[in-house]
Amino acid sequence: MPDTKQDTARPGPSPSASPPSISPRSGGILAAQGIQALHAAGAILPETPFAVDQVQPASLDLRLGSRAFRVRTSFLPGSRPVSACIEAFALHEIDLTRGAVLETGCVYIAELQETLALPADVAASANPKSSTGRIDVFTRVITDRGQAFDQVEAGYQGRLYAEISPRTFPVRVRTGSRLSQIRFRRGEPRLTDAELAALHTATPLVASANPSFQGGIAVSVDLAGFEGLIGYRAKRHTGLVDVDAPGRHAIAEFWEPLPADGSGALILDPGQFYILASKEAVQVPPDFAAEMVPFDPLVGEFRVHYAGFFDPGFGFAAAGGAGARAVLEVRSRDVPFLLEDGQIVGRLVYERMAERPATLYGTDAGSNYQAQGLKLSKHFV
């Protein structure tokens, strides 16, 4: 939870705020009710009925199926079905029905329970779930004959697969585990920088006196500290993290706290994994969804935010989220890199919703990170 040292500026809208000047554009991100309609129409074909909380305000959690394969290389299918690539590169098959351990440094391909038969005007994109990114499990969704990771072309008909690569902690998964989420969209709902600036004027998106709009709205890192900490660095050679066991793992066994020393700086060690937080409080209004750009070479040779979806209502005061920060999952690349307090580390892009979700993020018990400050994944206590 945020502490009392946070910025007092919070992006809370006025109930009487006028709507932003955003040009009309067809389509948008499908809300939960739109996802349910796709399912009812046979465009989403799950092997087993949806779990009660599987449909989120603007996304659908994807569940692991009964089989995974240890493969010797990551790949994009290109002109081939994924099954042909698995046949070419698989080292062994793994039965997920009884649970299995996925080791660090290895690449796995898992069948997912959800198959798609999308309409010609509906495309989709995927991302790791927040809890997946915060334990440094790199996962990407692939499709038959796919040309890009985490992208599903409009009208796609076929199975979905997840590439999974634990980077820091070995993890235990099983049939039904949810590592990824998928969003469905019609048209091109992404806001231009001018539209984003207009939205921010009407409903502040980040608590910043001078926000930067360039391919999204800038987010900077907080190295001043939360309750005496600037973040956490993952330990090496730890035990297992069970992805389906929230609140069962001791922080001290997996994480090294990084105390605030007053310097306002942190040198990232190559190959190390860090949990940090944004300096700005972030808000996603109910009629929009947001995504963090995961890596921008213009700001440095490091990656922030493996899990990039922000649902409508995140950080929204009326949904109990005033003051919510973006948690940053940070990994330096090949060289040590100096981060300084307030340095821009990423950008949030916003997309319009096709309709307002019936339930916003944070208004039910399944929202783990509403009003968050510097917060590890739900697995740790």
Helices and strands as residue ranges (DSSP letters): E 27-29, H 32-40, E 44-46, E 60-71, H 82-89, E 90-95, E 100-102, E 107-117, E 122-128, H 130-133, E 137-143, E 151-152, E 157-166, E 171-173, E 178-187, H 193-202, E 217-220, E 229-234, E 241-242, H 251-254, E 255-259, E 265-268, E 273-281, E 288-292, E 302-304, E 309-310, G 317-319, E 325-332, E 337-340, E 344-352
